[in-house]
Structures are given as C-alpha cells and as structure tokens.
Amino acid sequence: MVQISEAEAVVMEVLWGQHPLSAEEVIARLPGGNEWAEATVKTLLNRLLNKGAIAAQKDGRRYLYSPLVQRDTWVLEESSSLIERLFEGRVAPLVAHFSQHRRLSRDDVAELRKLLEDLDDEQR
C-alpha cells in the first residue's frame, strides 16, 4: 500500500472529491485556512505521482491529476495499521480508550449500539 503523509492526504481528499483536476484547481479546492504556496501543492502532487498514488495526463500546457488509490482502500489500510500498532489489532480496546477519555458523544454511543445490533442480527 502507498504511504500517504498527512499533507499529501489533504491533496488526495481534494482529488477524491473530484477529478481530474489541474494543480491550480487543486489549490482552489483546498480546505479553508490552508495557505500553502502553489509550489508546495505542486511538490505534493509530484510526490504522490512518484508514489503511484495519482496519475497525470497532459492537457495542453498543464497536467490533470486523478487518484489511483481509492479512498476506501486507503482508509481501511490506515485504520487497520493504527489499530494494529496501538491496540494489538483489536477494536474493543480502541472504543474503550475513547470511552475512558470521554471522547464518545451520545450520538457516537447510539451509532455504536446500532452497529453492534446490526452485526448481531447478521450473525444469527
């Protein structure tokens, strides 16, 4: 799996949202408050291109970029890696950790209950 840095992930989120895009279009779609210089974004695009995370297609004097790595695949890999490193591959200790530190809202708890009920129903 391609390793994507935190900064590169910001650029990938833009491309996952819409593609193909030019570097200028990526810059225009970056989340508010992100004040990266054009050269920084182009460097990130080049890194992602070299890693094989995106493809570039020549369009006149510019390039149009599209993701090669699917967001769902990347999220699964990243979350699995985190759970493996910090919680020995188990999800329950992760949830317990957030619960102990009061990081779960009532809505989070309700969603978790619903997910568990759905899983239980599927296993019957």
DSSP file (Angstrom, degrees, kcal/mol; ACC not computed):
  #  RESIDUE AA STRUCTURE BP1 BP2  ACC     N-H-->O    O-->H-N    N-H-->O    O-->H-N    TCO  KAPPA ALPHA  PHI   PSI    X-CA   Y-CA   Z-CA
    1    1 A M              0   0    0      0, 0.0     2,-0.3     0, 0.0    68,-0.0   0.000 360.0 360.0 360.0 144.2    0.0    0.0    0.0
    2    2 A V        -     0   0    0     50,-0.1     2,-0.6     1,-0.1    50,-0.0  -0.536 360.0-130.1 -73.1 131.1    1.2    3.5   -0.8
    3    3 A Q        -     0   0    0     -2,-0.3     2,-0.5    48,-0.1    50,-0.1  -0.752  25.6-168.0 -84.3 121.8    2.2    5.6    2.3
    4    4 A I        -     0   0    0     -2,-0.6     5,-0.0    70,-0.1    44,-0.0  -0.953  12.2-138.4-116.1 123.0    0.5    8.9    2.2
    5    5 A S     >  -     0   0    0     -2,-0.5     4,-2.2     1,-0.1     5,-0.1  -0.178  29.6-102.5 -71.7 169.7    1.6   11.7    4.5
    6    6 A E  H  > S+     0   0    0      2,-0.2     4,-1.2     1,-0.2    -1,-0.1   0.915 123.8  46.2 -60.4 -44.4   -0.8   14.0    6.3
    7    7 A A  H  > S+     0   0    0      1,-0.2     4,-1.3     2,-0.2     3,-0.4   0.909 112.1  50.7 -65.9 -41.8   -0.1   16.8    3.9
    8    8 A E  H  > S+     0   0    0      1,-0.2     4,-2.5     2,-0.2    -1,-0.2   0.852 104.0  59.8 -63.6 -33.9   -0.5   14.5    0.9
    9    9 A A  H  X S+     0   0    0     -4,-2.2     4,-2.5     1,-0.2    -1,-0.2   0.839  99.1  57.0 -64.1 -33.3   -3.8   13.3    2.3
   10   10 A V  H  X S+     0   0    0     -4,-1.2     4,-1.3    -3,-0.4    -1,-0.2   0.925 110.2  44.1 -62.6 -43.8   -5.2   16.8    2.2
   11   11 A V  H  X S+     0   0    0     -4,-1.3     4,-2.0     1,-0.2    -2,-0.2   0.899 111.9  53.2 -66.6 -41.3   -4.4   16.9   -1.6
   12   12 A M  H  X S+     0   0    0     -4,-2.5     4,-3.2     1,-0.2     5,-0.3   0.895 102.9  57.6 -61.7 -40.1   -5.8   13.4   -2.0
   13   13 A E  H  X S+     0   0    0     -4,-2.5     4,-1.5     1,-0.2    -1,-0.2   0.892 106.3  50.0 -58.0 -39.3   -9.1   14.4   -0.3
   14   14 A V  H  X S+     0   0    0     -4,-1.3     4,-1.5     1,-0.2    -1,-0.2   0.944 113.9  44.4 -62.8 -47.5   -9.5   17.1   -3.0
   15   15 A L  H  < S+     0   0    0     -4,-2.0    -2,-0.2     1,-0.2    -1,-0.2   0.841 110.1  54.5 -69.4 -33.3   -8.8   14.6   -5.8
   16   16 A W  H  < S+     0   0    0     -4,-3.2    -1,-0.2     1,-0.2    -2,-0.2   0.835 107.7  52.6 -66.5 -30.1  -11.1   12.0   -4.3
   17   17 A G  H  < S-     0   0    0     -4,-1.5     2,-0.3     1,-0.3    -2,-0.2   0.850 130.7  -7.8 -73.3 -34.6  -13.8   14.6   -4.2
   18   18 A Q  S  < S-     0   0    0     -4,-1.5    -1,-0.3    -5,-0.1     3,-0.1  -0.948  78.3-133.8-162.1 140.5  -13.4   15.5   -7.9
   19   19 A H        +     0   0    0     -2,-0.3    47,-0.2     1,-0.2     2,-0.1  -0.972  64.7  35.2-160.7 160.4  -11.0   14.6  -10.7
   20   20 A P  S    S+     0   0    0      0, 0.0     2,-0.3     0, 0.0    46,-0.2   0.573  73.2 164.3 -76.1 153.3   -9.3   15.1  -13.0
   21   21 A L  B     -A   65   0A   0     44,-1.9    44,-3.6    -2,-0.1     2,-0.1  -0.977  34.0-126.0-135.7 148.3   -8.0   18.5  -11.7
   22   22 A S     >  -     0   0    0     -2,-0.3     4,-2.3    42,-0.3     5,-0.2  -0.402  38.4-102.7 -80.3 168.0   -5.1   20.7  -12.6
   23   23 A A  H  > S+     0   0    0     40,-0.5     4,-2.4     1,-0.2     5,-0.2   0.901 124.8  52.4 -58.5 -41.1   -2.7   21.9   -9.9
   24   24 A E  H  > S+     0   0    0      1,-0.2     4,-2.1     2,-0.2    -1,-0.2   0.879 108.8  49.6 -64.3 -38.0   -4.5   25.3   -9.9
   25   25 A E  H  > S+     0   0    0      2,-0.2     4,-1.2     1,-0.2    -1,-0.2   0.876 109.4  51.9 -68.7 -37.2   -7.9   23.6   -9.4
   26   26 A V  H >X S+     0   0    0     -4,-2.3     3,-0.6     2,-0.2     4,-0.6   0.946 109.8  49.5 -61.8 -47.2   -6.5   21.6   -6.6
   27   27 A I  H >< S+     0   0    0     -4,-2.4     3,-1.1     1,-0.2    -2,-0.2   0.908 109.3  51.9 -57.9 -44.2   -5.2   24.7   -4.9
   28   28 A A  H 3< S+     0   0    0     -4,-2.1    -1,-0.2     1,-0.2    -2,-0.2   0.765 111.5  47.7 -65.5 -25.4   -8.6   26.4   -5.3
   29   29 A R  H << S+     0   0    0     -4,-1.2    -1,-0.2    -3,-0.6    -2,-0.2   0.405  80.5 122.6 -98.9   1.4  -10.4   23.5   -3.7
   30   30 A L  S << S-     0   0    0     -3,-1.1     3,-0.1    -4,-0.6     4,-0.1  -0.329  77.0 -87.8 -61.8 146.9   -8.1   23.1   -0.7
   31   31 A P    >   -     0   0    0      0, 0.0     3,-1.8     0, 0.0    -1,-0.1  -0.171  56.5 -84.3 -56.4 148.9  -10.0   23.4    2.7
   32   32 A G  T 3  S+     0   0    0      1,-0.3     3,-0.1    -3,-0.1    -3,-0.0  -0.155 115.1  31.0 -52.8 144.3  -10.4   26.9    4.1
   33   33 A G  T 3  S+     0   0    0      1,-0.2     2,-0.8    -3,-0.1    -1,-0.3   0.285  84.3 123.7  88.9 -11.5   -7.5   28.2    6.1
   34   34 A N    <   +     0   0    0     -3,-1.8    -1,-0.2     1,-0.1    -4,-0.1  -0.753  33.3 176.8 -86.7 113.5   -4.9   26.2    4.1
   35   35 A E        +     0   0    0     -2,-0.8    -1,-0.1    -3,-0.1     2,-0.1  -0.229  16.0 155.2-113.1  42.4   -2.5   28.8    2.8
   36   36 A W        -     0   0    0     -9,-0.1     2,-0.1     1,-0.1    -6,-0.1  -0.424  45.4-114.1 -68.5 143.9    0.0   26.6    1.0
   37   37 A A     >  -     0   0    0      1,-0.1     4,-1.9    -2,-0.1     3,-0.4  -0.379  26.5-110.5 -71.1 156.9    2.0   28.2   -1.7
   38   38 A E  H  > S+     0   0    0      1,-0.2     4,-2.4     2,-0.2     5,-0.2   0.882 119.8  56.0 -56.1 -40.0    1.5   26.9   -5.3
   39   39 A A  H  > S+     0   0    0      1,-0.2     4,-2.1     2,-0.2    -1,-0.2   0.865 104.3  53.5 -63.0 -36.1    5.0   25.4   -5.2
   40   40 A T  H  > S+     0   0    0     -3,-0.4     4,-2.4     2,-0.2    -1,-0.2   0.935 110.0  46.2 -64.3 -46.5    4.1   23.4   -2.1
   41   41 A V  H  X S+     0   0    0     -4,-1.9     4,-2.6     1,-0.2    -2,-0.2   0.905 112.3  50.8 -64.3 -41.0    1.0   21.9   -3.7
   42   42 A K  H  X S+     0   0    0     -4,-2.4     4,-2.2     2,-0.2    -1,-0.2   0.873 109.5  51.3 -65.3 -35.9    2.9   21.1   -6.9
   43   43 A T  H  X S+     0   0    0     -4,-2.1     4,-2.4     2,-0.2    -2,-0.2   0.927 110.6  48.4 -64.2 -44.5    5.6   19.4   -4.8
   44   44 A L  H  X S+     0   0    0     -4,-2.4     4,-2.5     1,-0.2    -2,-0.2   0.909 111.2  50.2 -62.6 -42.3    2.9   17.3   -3.0
   45   45 A L  H  X S+     0   0    0     -4,-2.6     4,-2.2     1,-0.2    -1,-0.2   0.904 110.7  50.1 -61.4 -41.2    1.3   16.4   -6.4
   46   46 A N  H  X S+     0   0    0     -4,-2.2     4,-2.6     2,-0.2    -2,-0.2   0.896 110.1  49.8 -65.4 -40.5    4.8   15.3   -7.7
   47   47 A R  H  X S+     0   0    0     -4,-2.4     4,-1.9     2,-0.2    -2,-0.2   0.933 112.0  47.8 -62.0 -45.4    5.4   13.2   -4.6
   48   48 A L  H  X>S+     0   0    0     -4,-2.5     5,-2.3     1,-0.2     6,-1.1   0.868 111.5  51.2 -64.0 -36.3    2.0   11.5   -5.0
   49   49 A L  H ><5S+     0   0    0     -4,-2.2     3,-0.9     1,-0.2    -1,-0.2   0.929 110.0  48.6 -64.9 -46.4    2.7   10.9   -8.7
   50   50 A N  H 3<5S+     0   0    0     -4,-2.6    -2,-0.2     1,-0.2    -1,-0.2   0.801 110.3  52.3 -65.0 -29.8    6.1    9.4   -7.9
   51   51 A K  H 3<5S-     0   0    0     -4,-1.9    -1,-0.2    -5,-0.2    -2,-0.2   0.611 114.1-117.7 -80.0 -12.9    4.5    7.1   -5.3
   52   52 A G  T <<5S+     0   0    0     -3,-0.9    -3,-0.2    -4,-0.6    -2,-0.1   0.658  81.9 120.8  83.3  15.8    1.9    5.9   -7.7
   53   53 A A  S   <S+     0   0    0     -5,-2.3    15,-3.3    -6,-0.2    16,-1.7   0.750  77.6  23.5 -82.5 -24.9   -1.0    7.3   -5.7
   54   54 A I  E    S-B   67   0A   0     -6,-1.1     2,-0.3    13,-0.3    -2,-0.2  -0.905  70.0-138.0-134.8 163.9   -2.1    9.6   -8.6
   55   55 A A  E     -B   66   0A   0     11,-3.0    11,-2.1    -2,-0.3     2,-0.4  -0.890  12.7-148.4-118.6 154.0   -1.9    9.7  -12.3
   56   56 A A  E     -B   65   0A   0     -2,-0.3     2,-0.5     9,-0.2     9,-0.2  -0.982   7.5-166.9-125.1 135.3   -1.2   12.8  -14.5
   57   57 A Q  E     -B   64   0A   0      7,-2.4     7,-2.5    -2,-0.4     2,-0.2  -0.983  26.6-118.8-122.3 129.3   -2.5   13.4  -18.0
   58   58 A K  E     +B   63   0A   0     -2,-0.5     2,-0.3     5,-0.2     5,-0.2  -0.448  30.6 178.8 -67.5 132.1   -1.1   16.1  -20.2
   59   59 A D  E >   -B   62   0A   0      3,-3.5     3,-1.5    -2,-0.2     2,-0.5  -0.769  61.7 -64.4-136.2  87.3   -3.7   18.7  -21.2
   60   60 A G  T 3  S-     0   0    0     -2,-0.3    -1,-0.1     1,-0.3    -2,-0.0  -0.583 118.4 -13.5  69.3-121.1   -2.1   21.3  -23.4
   61   61 A R  T 3  S+     0   0    0     -2,-0.5     2,-0.3    -3,-0.1    -1,-0.3   0.359 131.8  59.1 -94.2   4.7    0.4   23.1  -21.2
   62   62 A R  E <  S- B   0  59A   0     -3,-1.5    -3,-3.5    -5,-0.0     2,-0.4  -0.776  75.2-122.4-127.3 171.3   -0.8   21.7  -17.9
   63   63 A Y  E     - B   0  58A   0     -2,-0.3   -40,-0.5    -5,-0.2     2,-0.5  -0.896  13.6-145.8-113.6 146.5   -1.4   18.3  -16.3
   64   64 A L  E     - B   0  57A   0     -7,-2.5    -7,-2.4    -2,-0.4     2,-0.4  -0.954  18.9-148.8-111.1 131.3   -4.6   16.9  -14.9
   65   65 A Y  E     +AB  21  56A   0    -44,-3.6   -44,-1.9    -2,-0.5    -9,-0.2  -0.795  17.6 176.2-107.7 141.1   -4.4   14.7  -11.9
   66   66 A S  E     - B   0  55A   0    -11,-2.1   -11,-3.0    -2,-0.4     2,-0.2  -0.989  33.6-106.2-138.5 146.2   -6.6   11.8  -10.8
   67   67 A P  E     - B   0  54A   0      0, 0.0   -13,-0.3     0, 0.0   -14,-0.1  -0.479  23.6-177.2 -73.5 141.8   -6.3    9.4   -7.9
   68   68 A L  S    S+     0   0    0    -15,-3.3     2,-0.5    -2,-0.2   -14,-0.2   0.626  72.4  71.8-102.1 -27.1   -5.1    5.8   -8.5
   69   69 A V  S    S-     0   0    0    -16,-1.7     2,-0.2     4,-0.0    -1,-0.1  -0.794  85.9-130.1 -90.9 128.1   -5.6    4.9   -4.8
   70   70 A Q     >  -     0   0    0     -2,-0.5     4,-2.2     1,-0.1     5,-0.2  -0.559  11.1-130.2 -77.5 142.3   -9.2    4.6   -3.8
   71   71 A R  H  > S+     0   0    0      1,-0.2     4,-3.0    -2,-0.2     5,-0.2   0.909 107.1  52.9 -59.2 -44.8  -10.2    6.4   -0.6
   72   72 A D  H  > S+     0   0    0      1,-0.2     4,-2.3     2,-0.2    -1,-0.2   0.894 109.6  48.9 -59.9 -40.3  -11.9    3.4    0.9
   73   73 A T  H  > S+     0   0    0      2,-0.2     4,-2.1     1,-0.2    -1,-0.2   0.918 113.3  46.8 -64.5 -44.2   -8.8    1.3    0.4
   74   74 A W  H  X S+     0   0    0     -4,-2.2     4,-2.9     2,-0.2     5,-0.2   0.925 112.0  49.6 -64.8 -45.7   -6.5    3.9    1.9
   75   75 A V  H  X S+     0   0    0     -4,-3.0     4,-2.9     1,-0.2     5,-0.3   0.915 111.1  50.1 -61.2 -43.4   -8.8    4.5    5.0
   76   76 A L  H  X S+     0   0    0     -4,-2.3     4,-2.4    -5,-0.2     5,-0.2   0.926 113.3  45.7 -60.8 -44.8   -9.0    0.7    5.6
   77   77 A E  H  X S+     0   0    0     -4,-2.1     4,-2.3     2,-0.2    -2,-0.2   0.928 115.3  46.2 -64.2 -46.1   -5.2    0.4    5.4
   78   78 A E  H  X S+     0   0    0     -4,-2.9     4,-2.3     2,-0.2    -2,-0.2   0.926 115.6  44.9 -64.2 -45.5   -4.6    3.4    7.7
   79   79 A S  H  X S+     0   0    0     -4,-2.9     4,-2.5    -5,-0.2     5,-0.2   0.896 113.4  50.3 -68.5 -39.4   -7.2    2.4   10.3
   80   80 A S  H  X S+     0   0    0     -4,-2.4     4,-2.4    -5,-0.3    -1,-0.2   0.914 110.9  49.8 -63.0 -41.9   -6.1   -1.2   10.3
   81   81 A S  H  X S+     0   0    0     -4,-2.3     4,-2.7    -5,-0.2     5,-0.2   0.917 111.4  48.7 -62.7 -44.1   -2.5   -0.1   10.8
   82   82 A L  H  X S+     0   0    0     -4,-2.3     4,-2.7     2,-0.2     5,-0.4   0.939 113.1  46.3 -61.5 -48.4   -3.5    2.2   13.7
   83   83 A I  H  X S+     0   0    0     -4,-2.5     4,-2.1     1,-0.2     6,-1.9   0.889 114.0  49.3 -63.7 -38.9   -5.5   -0.5   15.4
   84   84 A E  H  X S+     0   0    0     -4,-2.4     4,-0.8     4,-0.3    -2,-0.2   0.937 115.4  42.8 -65.0 -46.6   -2.7   -3.0   15.0
   85   85 A R  H  < S+     0   0    0     -4,-2.7    -2,-0.2    -5,-0.2    -1,-0.2   0.904 128.1  26.1 -67.6 -43.0    0.0   -0.7   16.3
   86   86 A L  H  < S+     0   0    0     -4,-2.7    -3,-0.2    -5,-0.2    -2,-0.2   0.722 132.6  27.7 -98.1 -23.2   -1.8    0.8   19.3
   87   87 A F  H >< S-     0   0    0     -4,-2.1     3,-2.1    -5,-0.4    -3,-0.2   0.054 102.4-106.3-134.2  26.8   -4.4   -1.9   20.2
   88   88 A E  T 3< S-     0   0    0     -4,-0.8    -4,-0.3     1,-0.3    -3,-0.1   0.804  79.2 -58.7  52.9  33.9   -2.9   -5.2   19.2
   89   89 A G  T 3  S+     0   0    0     -6,-1.9     2,-0.4     1,-0.2    -1,-0.3   0.549 107.8 124.5  79.5   7.3   -5.4   -5.4   16.3
   90   90 A R    <>  -     0   0    0     -3,-2.1     4,-0.5    -7,-0.5    -1,-0.2  -0.852  47.8-160.7-108.8 137.8   -8.5   -5.3   18.5
   91   91 A V  H  > S+     0   0    0     -2,-0.4     4,-2.1     2,-0.2     3,-0.5   0.841  84.2  68.0 -81.6 -35.9  -11.3   -2.7   18.1
   92   92 A A  H  > S+     0   0    0      1,-0.3     4,-2.7     2,-0.2     5,-0.2   0.898  98.9  50.2 -56.4 -45.4  -12.8   -3.1   21.6
   93   93 A P  H  > S+     0   0    0      0, 0.0     4,-2.3     0, 0.0    -1,-0.3   0.848 108.4  54.8 -62.7 -30.7   -9.7   -1.5   23.4
   94   94 A L  H  X S+     0   0    0     -4,-0.5     4,-2.0    -3,-0.5    -2,-0.2   0.947 111.0  43.4 -63.5 -48.6   -9.9    1.4   20.9
   95   95 A V  H  X S+     0   0    0     -4,-2.1     4,-2.4     1,-0.2    -1,-0.2   0.905 113.3  52.4 -64.0 -41.4  -13.5    2.1   21.8
   96   96 A A  H  X S+     0   0    0     -4,-2.7     4,-2.8    -5,-0.2    -1,-0.2   0.900 106.8  54.0 -61.1 -40.9  -12.7    1.6   25.5
   97   97 A H  H  X S+     0   0    0     -4,-2.3     4,-1.4     1,-0.2    -2,-0.2   0.943 111.4  43.7 -58.9 -49.6   -9.9    4.1   25.2
   98   98 A F  H  <>S+     0   0    0     -4,-2.0     5,-3.1     1,-0.2     6,-0.5   0.869 113.7  52.2 -65.5 -35.5  -12.2    6.8   23.7
   99   99 A S  H ><5S+     0   0    0     -4,-2.4     3,-1.5     1,-0.2    -2,-0.2   0.919 107.6  51.0 -65.5 -44.3  -14.9    6.0   26.3
  100  100 A Q  H 3<5S+     0   0    0     -4,-2.8    -1,-0.2     1,-0.3    -2,-0.2   0.786 112.0  47.7 -64.9 -28.2  -12.5    6.3   29.2
  101  101 A H  T 3<5S-     0   0    0     -4,-1.4    -1,-0.3    -5,-0.2    -2,-0.2   0.170 114.8-114.9-101.4  17.6  -11.3    9.7   28.0
  102  102 A R  T < 5S+     0   0    0     -3,-1.5    -3,-0.2     1,-0.1    -2,-0.1   0.849  74.9 132.7  55.6  40.4  -14.9   11.0   27.4
  103  103 A R      < +     0   0    0     -5,-3.1     2,-0.6    -6,-0.1    -4,-0.2   0.342  44.9  89.1-101.0   5.0  -14.4   11.2   23.6
  104  104 A L        -     0   0    0     -6,-0.5     2,-0.1    -5,-0.2    -2,-0.0  -0.914  64.1-153.9-107.7 122.3  -17.6    9.5   22.7
  105  105 A S     >  -     0   0    0     -2,-0.6     4,-2.4     1,-0.1     5,-0.2  -0.328  34.7-101.6 -81.4 171.1  -20.8   11.6   22.4
  106  106 A R  H  > S+     0   0    0      1,-0.2     4,-2.5     2,-0.2     5,-0.2   0.892 126.8  52.9 -58.9 -39.2  -24.3   10.3   22.9
  107  107 A D  H  > S+     0   0    0      2,-0.2     4,-2.5     1,-0.2    -1,-0.2   0.896 107.0  51.5 -64.2 -39.7  -24.6   10.1   19.1
  108  108 A D  H  > S+     0   0    0      2,-0.2     4,-2.6     1,-0.2    -2,-0.2   0.932 110.9  47.9 -60.4 -46.0  -21.4    8.1   18.9
  109  109 A V  H  X S+     0   0    0     -4,-2.4     4,-2.5     1,-0.2    -2,-0.2   0.911 111.4  50.3 -62.9 -43.1  -22.7    5.6   21.5
  110  110 A A  H  X S+     0   0    0     -4,-2.5     4,-2.3     1,-0.2    -1,-0.2   0.913 111.4  48.7 -62.1 -42.7  -26.0    5.3   19.7
  111  111 A E  H  X S+     0   0    0     -4,-2.5     4,-2.6     2,-0.2    -2,-0.2   0.910 110.9  50.2 -63.5 -42.2  -24.3    4.6   16.4
  112  112 A L  H  X S+     0   0    0     -4,-2.6     4,-2.5     2,-0.2    -2,-0.2   0.911 110.0  50.4 -62.8 -42.2  -22.1    2.0   18.1
  113  113 A R  H  X S+     0   0    0     -4,-2.5     4,-2.5     2,-0.2    -1,-0.2   0.927 111.3  48.6 -60.5 -44.4  -25.1    0.3   19.6
  114  114 A K  H  X S+     0   0    0     -4,-2.3     4,-2.6     2,-0.2    -2,-0.2   0.915 111.0  50.2 -63.1 -43.7  -26.8    0.3   16.2
  115  115 A L  H  X S+     0   0    0     -4,-2.6     4,-2.5     1,-0.2    -1,-0.2   0.918 111.7  48.0 -60.4 -43.8  -23.7   -1.2   14.5
  116  116 A L  H  X S+     0   0    0     -4,-2.5     4,-2.6     2,-0.2    -2,-0.2   0.897 111.4  50.0 -65.4 -40.4  -23.4   -3.9   17.1
  117  117 A E  H  X S+     0   0    0     -4,-2.5     4,-2.5     2,-0.2    -2,-0.2   0.923 111.4  49.0 -62.4 -43.7  -27.1   -4.8   16.8
  118  118 A D  H  X S+     0   0    0     -4,-2.6     4,-2.1     2,-0.2    -2,-0.2   0.907 112.2  48.2 -62.7 -42.4  -26.8   -5.0   13.0
  119  119 A L  H  X S+     0   0    0     -4,-2.5     4,-1.6     2,-0.2    -1,-0.2   0.912 111.5  50.4 -63.6 -41.9  -23.7   -7.2   13.3
  120  120 A D  H  X S+     0   0    0     -4,-2.6     4,-0.6     1,-0.2    -2,-0.2   0.908 110.1  49.8 -62.1 -42.4  -25.5   -9.4   15.8
  121  121 A D  H >< S+     0   0    0     -4,-2.5     3,-0.7     1,-0.2    -1,-0.2   0.878 109.2  52.3 -64.1 -38.3  -28.5   -9.7   13.5
  122  122 A E  H 3< S+     0   0    0     -4,-2.1    -1,-0.2     1,-0.2    -2,-0.2   0.814 106.5  53.8 -66.6 -31.0  -26.3  -10.7   10.6
  123  123 A Q  H 3<        0   0    0     -4,-1.6    -1,-0.2     1,-0.2    -2,-0.2   0.588 360.0 360.0 -82.8 -10.5  -24.6  -13.4   12.6
  124  124 A R    <<        0   0    0     -3,-0.7    -1,-0.2    -4,-0.6    -2,-0.1   0.477 360.0 360.0 -82.5 360.0  -27.9  -15.1   13.5
